[in-house]
Amino acid sequence: MFRQLRRSDREMDMAGVIALLNKGDYGVLSTTGADGYAYGVPLSFVFMNDAIYFHGALEGHKYENIRHNNKVSFYRQRSRRA
């Protein structure tokens, strides 16, 4: 299903991923729309109970894309405190 990492020496374990998410303030959520185009939107988030939570209206481009295809990508941006 997923490709093997090219640089497996840089693979992060789950504890590292959780530590990274706990340091974050904002990130970019990337989705794909029904038209096939990618859509990335910066947003503030909180990581809690093994989930990423973000605030937003229950309508709009981001949610239309998630309803169309719930396979998304999230990239945590570096914050000043990271």
C-alpha positions in Angstrom: 0.0 0.0 0.0 2.7 2.5 1.0 6.1 2.8 -0.6 9.1 1.9 1.5 11.1 4.9 2.6 14.1 5.7 0.4 16.1 6.9 3.4 15.1 4.4 6.1 17.8 5.8 8.3 15.6 8.9 8.8 12.4 7.0 9.6 10.8 8.3 12.8 9.1 6.0 15.3 5.7 6.8 16.7 7.1 8.3 19.9 9.1 10.8 17.7 6.0 11.6 15.6 4.0 12.3 18.7 6.7 14.5 20.2 6.9 16.4 16.9 3.1 17.0 16.8 3.1 18.1 20.4 5.6 20.8 19.6 3.5 22.2 16.7 1.2 25.2 16.5 0.2 25.0 12.9 0.5 22.9 9.8 -0.8 22.4 6.3 -3.7 20.0 5.5 -3.6 18.8 1.9 -6.6 17.2 0.3 -7.8 16.3 -3.2 -11.0 17.6 -4.7 -13.5 15.9 -6.9 -11.9 17.8 -9.8 -8.6 16.0 -9.1 -6.8 19.1 -8.0 -4.7 19.2 -4.8 -5.7 21.8 -2.1 -3.5 22.7 0.8 -4.6 25.0 3.6 -2.6 26.2 6.6 -4.4 25.8 9.9 -3.8 25.9 13.6 -4.1 22.5 15.3 -3.9 20.6 18.6 -2.7 17.0 18.9 -4.7 15.2 21.7 -5.9 11.6 22.3 -3.9 10.4 19.3 -5.8 12.7 16.9 -5.2 16.0 15.2 -8.0 18.5 15.9 -8.5 21.8 14.0 -11.2 24.4 14.0 -13.3 25.2 10.9 -16.8 25.6 9.5 -18.7 22.4 8.5 -18.8 23.6 5.0 -16.4 24.9 2.4 -13.7 23.7 0.1 -11.7 21.8 2.7 -14.6 19.8 4.0 -16.0 19.2 0.5 -12.6 17.7 -0.4 -12.5 15.5 2.8 -16.0 14.2 2.1 -15.0 13.4 -1.4 -11.7 11.6 -0.4 -10.7 11.3 3.2 -7.1 10.4 2.4 -5.3 13.5 3.4 -1.8 14.6 4.2 -0.7 16.8 7.1 2.6 18.6 7.4 3.5 20.2 10.7 5.2 23.6 10.1 8.1 24.5 12.3 7.1 27.0 15.0 9.3 29.4 16.8 9.3 27.2 19.9 10.3 24.0 18.0 
